[in-house]
Amino acid sequence: MRRNVSGPVAVISMHASPLGALGRGENGGANLAVRRLCEGLAESGIPTDVFVRRDDPAAPAEEMIAPMSRLVRLTVGPPRALPKQDLADLVDAFAAAVAGHAISERRSYIVVHGHYWLGGLVAQQLRDLWHVPWVQSFHTLARAKARAGLPMDARRSAAEARLVAAADRLVSGSVAEAKDLMRLYGASRSRICVAQPGVDLRVLHPKDTIALRDELGLGGHRVLLFAGRLEPLKGAETLLDAVAALCAEERFDDVVTLVIGDDSGDGAAAGGGGERRRLEARAGGHGLQGRVRFLGAIEHEDLADYYALADICVVPSRTETFGLVALEAQALGTPVVASAVGGLTEVIADGETGILVAGREPRAFAEAIASLLDDTDRRERMGAAARLRAATFTWARAVGRIAAIYARVSRPVAVTATPCGYSDNEVMAIAG
């Protein structure tokens, strides 16, 4: 269905590319969300140009994400990966590069959509330059991370507060994020739209799990799976400690844990040579050699095989805006044991499609995992229910809400009428 949007949208994802390999560097669920949304917008007849900073000198200047959606790489700063704190100093130059690119093509945009706080700083400048509405998505929030016990990034926190106050519309990936925007940043509920991500089984479907199981030598083994960027936020340390507790019991001698993902920027900055090396050392210290396997980053389209062969997917994040890994695992019929935080509480039906664990105590995770490993029938029931629940989260629904925002903010008489997908009572409940 074509939406009433009269021109292209400029999408700003300065720090990471929607075409980048997931689980590596800064590429994660947010990048996949940008990609899927742009694909869906293209199907709805809405063109998008996604602007990213070039971090590889060999990468082409442009690539197509989908018909009517292109990725534009701009050379701002050295063409290599940079720490996010360094990218903040390139915001002005990146905004100028986007503006220059638009002038060179005589191309005008009807909306600018910033992603992450760095993209927001760029989008704010372009909104003022182009006199078009600005829609903002954060994906993660500094104050939410600090609340979870991670170091406070004061510069980012202050910038996010300014962006929240200035943007024309705020898009949150979960009700939990909407709550954080209101409670931690004082956002007005009238400017927040909740657009939860989805899962596309046309892309994410298992091909040959038997062959993969044989390739990995997993015959006769039960499998736990962790997938995500390796950084303290994702809580893989909690899983390793829980696995150590499990492996102390003889009945779990057949359990193997697969860890998919590589260091993010934050992970690379972790002590001990990076998060992956630190986690490998921790696994070794527990005597888990051979019982925990670090597989590195895997192409997103290949993850389905790993989700499908796993008995349980574990998502021990300290905080999680949405929890795309948990959703995708459920879509493949795998129950999830996850932290009872953020969007994970919306993705997982506790006791029906998985188990939510309060706090970060490894023993609690070990007990939840053990309860499913010990009960095959329950695990299978949860897997069947998980498939049904995951099917209710669709990219089409998210695209529809984003398209509605673009249509309304681009018409000044209707900028106060953007639907958020929830009733006034439900949104009021978000604020507590």
N, C-alpha and C positions, 0 to 999 in steps of 0.2 A: 504494500500500500504506500502510495506517495504522500509525504507530509507537506504541509503548506509552508515550506521553507524556500526562500527565493534565491539562494546563492550558496556558495561554499562556506564551510566552517574551517577556521584555522585552529588546529589542535596542537598544543604546546606540551611536549614531553622531553624537555631539554636533557634530562639526566640519563635516560635509558630508552632504547628502541623497542617498539612493539614487535619487531621482527628478530630481536635478540634471543639467544638460547636461554631458556628458563633455567633458574637454579644456578646461574653463573653471574658474577658481578652484581649489578643492581637489577637484574631481570627477574621478575617474579609475577605474582598474580596480577599486579597493577598493569604490567606491560601486556599481559594476555588480555586483560579487560579492555585496554585501549584498542588492541587489534580486533577483538570480536565486535566491539561497539562500532568501529569504523566499517567493518565488513557488513554489519547489519544496517547501518545508516546508508551505505551504498545501495543495498537491496531496496531500501525505502526511497531511493532517489535523491539522497542528500550527499553531495560530494564533500570530501574532507582532504585537507593537506595536513599531514602530521610532521611537525618540525622537531628534529632531534639534533643534538650536537655530534659532529663526526668524532668518533673515537677509534677509527681504524682507517689509515691512509689508503688502503686498498679497496675499501667499500665504495660502491657507486654513489654518485651524487643523489640519485633518485631511484626508488623502487616502487612497484605497485603493491599495495597491500590487498586491494581488491579493485574491480572496475569502479572508477569514480573515487578511489581513495589512494593517495600516493604518500610515500615516505620521502621527506626531503632532509638530507644531511647537510648541515651548515658547518663550515670550518671556522670555529671560534675557539681560540686557544689551541694548544698542541693537539694533533689528531691521535690521541691515545686516551686510555681510561684515566680519569683523574679522581681523586677523593672528592666526595660531595662538598666538603667545606671549601675546596678550591673552586668548585663550580659556582658557588655563590658570588664570587668576585667577577664572574663572566656574564652575569645576568644582563647588564646594560648592553654589552657588546652583542649578546645573543639576540636581544630585542631589536637592536639596530640591524642585525643581519636578516632577521625575519622581515622587518619593514622594507629593507633594501630588496629582498627577493620578490616581495609583492610588487614593488615599483617596477622592477625589471620585467615582470610579466604583465604589468598593467592589470593586476588581479586584485579584486576587492572581496572582502569577507563580510558576512552578515552577523557572525558570532565568533568570538574567540573563547576557546575552552582550555583552561590551564589544568595540568595534572601535576600533582605533588607541589610542595611549597615553592620549589625553584621555578617550575612552570608557571605558578601563580604570579610570581614577581615579574616574569616576562609578560604574561597575559595582561596584567594591570597596566603596564606601560602601553601595550598595543591597544587596549580598550580606550585609553585617553588619546592616543594618536589617531586611531581610526574612527573614534566616536561610534563604536558598536558595543553591544552588550557583552559582558564577560561572565562566563560560567566557570565554576571552580570545583575540582575534585582533589582531595588530599591523599586518600588511600591509607596513609598512616599519619599520626599526630604526635608531635614532640611531647606534649603534656601527658598524653595517654601512655607513652613509653616510659616517661619518668614515674608515673603512678605505678607502673609495673616493676619499678626498681632499677631501671636502666638510667644511665647518666642523663641529666637534663642538658639539652642543647639550647642554651639561652637565646642565641641569635635566631635559630629556627623558630623557637616558641614565640618570640616577639614578632617575627615576620608573619607567622600564621595568624596571630591575633589581628594584625593589620589587614591581612587578606580577608579573613572572615568578616570583618567590619565593612570592607569596601566592595566585595564581589556582588554582582547583581543576582546570582543564584549560586547556591551551594549544593553539590550532589554528593550524597553519602552512599556508601556501598552496603550499609546495614542500618537497622534501627539503632544498634549500639553506637555506631559512629555518629549518628544524628544526636544521640543523647550526649556524647562527648563534646560535640560542637556547641551544644547549648550550655552544658554544665561547666565545661572547662574554658570556653572561649566567649560565652555570652551571645552566641548566634541567635538571631531571630528565627523562630520556627517557621514563619511565613516565607522565608527564603531558602528553606531546606527541602530538597526532594530526595527520597530514598529510592535508589535504583540498584537492587541487589543483582550481582552477576549471575550467570547461568552456566550450563554445561551443554556442549554440542556433541552428541554421540555420533554425528556424521563424521567428525574428525577424531574424537576420542573413543575408539572401540578396540577391543582386544583382537589380535590377529592369531597368534599361536603361543599360548602360554605354556603348552607342553614342551615345545622346542626351547623356550626361554628357561624353563625350569631345568631341563636337561643341560643346557649351556652353562647354567650357574651351578650345576651339581647339587640341586635342591631336592632330588628324589628322596621321599621319606621324611622330609623336614617340614615343620610348620614355620610360617614366615611372618615376621613383623616388618612393616614398612614405614620409613620416614622419608618425606620428600620436601625439599625447600632449600632456600639459600642458607648457607651455614654462617650463622651469626648468633650472638647471645639471645636476641629477641625470640628466636625460633625454639629455644629450649631443648635442643637435642641432648644436652648434658643430663637433663632430667630423665630422658629415655634410657640413656646408657646406664645410669644408676639404677633405674628400675629393672633393666635387663640383667644387671649383675645380681640383683635380689632374686629374680626368677631362676637364673642359672644355678643358684645355690641349692635348688631343689631338683632331685633326680628326674622327676616326671617331666621336666622341661629341657631335658638334654638334647632334644631334637630341634629346638627352636633356634632359628637363624634370623638376625636382624639386618635388613638392607637399608643403608643410608644413601639417599640420592640427593646430590647437590654439591656445589662448591662454594668457596668463600665469597661472600659479598664484600663490598667496600668496608663495611663495619666489621665483617668477619676477618678480613685480611689485616685489619688494624688491631685485632685482639692479641693479647700477649702470647708468647710462646711460639711465634712464627705463623700465626693465623689460627682461625677457629677450627679448620679441619685438622691441622696438626695437633692442636690442643685436644680435640675430641678423640683422635686416634691414640694419643698418649693416655687419655683417661680410660679408654677401652682396654688398652694394654695393661694399665695398672689394675684393672678389675680382672685380668686374666681372661679376657673375652676374645683373644686372637682366634680367628676362624668362626667365631660365633656372631661377630659384627663385621659387616663388609661395607666399605666405603666405595661407592661406584662412580662418584663424580656426577657431573651434570648429564642429564638425559634429554634428548629432544622431546618436546611436549607430546608429539603425536605417538611416541613410543612408550609414554608413561602408562597407557592403558593396560599393556601387558603386565606391568609390575603391579598396578592396582589390582588387577584381576587374579594374579597368582598369590597375592598376599592373603593371609588369614585375617589380619587386623592391620589397619592403618593407624598410626599413632601421631597425634598432632599436639605436642606439649608446649605450645607457644605461651610466652608470658603475656602477650596481648595480641589480638588478631582483629583487624578491621572487619573482614568477612570470613575467610577460611576456605579458599577455593580448592585446596588440596582435599579437605574433608568432603566437600561437595562432590568432587570428581571421583574419589574413592567410593563413595556411596553409590554414585551412578554406575559403577562397575560391580556393585553387589558386595562391597567389602565394608563390614562394620568398622566404626571409628572410635578409638579411645582418645579423648581430647580434653584440653584445659577448658574449664567452664568460664571462658572469657570472651568478651566482644561478640563478634558475629558468629562465632562457633556455637553459641547458645541458640542461634536462629537456624543454623544449617542442620544441626544434629537434634533429633528427637531423643532425649535422654531416656535410656532403658528400652527404646524401640528400634532405633537405627544405630545406636552406639551408646557409649557411656561418657558422661561429662564428669571430670574430676576437679573438685574445688582445690585451689592452692597448687603448690609446686612440689609437694612431698613425693619423692620417688616411690616410697612404699605404697602410697595410695594408687599411683599409676600401676605398679606391679600387681596389686590386688585386682584392679579392674581388668588388666590384661589377662591375668590368670583365670578370672571367672569366665572369660570367653573361651580361652584355650581349653578349659576343662569341660566345656559344654558345647559340643558340635552342633546339636539341634538348635540351641539358642543362637549360636553364631549364624547358622543358615537362615533362621527366621529373621534375624536382624538384617542380614544381607538382602533378603527379598524385600523387606520394608524399606531398606535404604534406597534401593532402586526406585521405588515408587515415590519416595520423598524427593530424591534428586530431580526427578522428572518435573516437579512443580517449579523448579528454578530454571528459567529459560532466558537466553540472550535476547529473544524476541521481545519479551516483556521489558527488559532493561532498555533495549533500543527504543521501544515505544515511548517510554518515559523521557528519555533524553531528547528524542525528536519533538515531543510535546513541549519541553522546556525551550528548545531552540525556536520553535514556532511562536511561542508566546513572548519570549523576551525580545524577539526581533520585531514585534509589533508593540510600540510603546503604550497603546491604550490597554494592553492586556498583561503588562508585566507583573501585576500583583495577583494574577489568577493561575499561576502554574500549579498543576495538580501534583501532589507528592506521593500519591498512591495510598494514602492513609487518611482516615477521617479526622476531623478536628479533635475528637475525643481521644483517638489513638495517638495523635501527635502530642497532645497535652500529657498523655500518660508517659511518653518518652521523656519528657522533662522532669518527671517525678513530682 
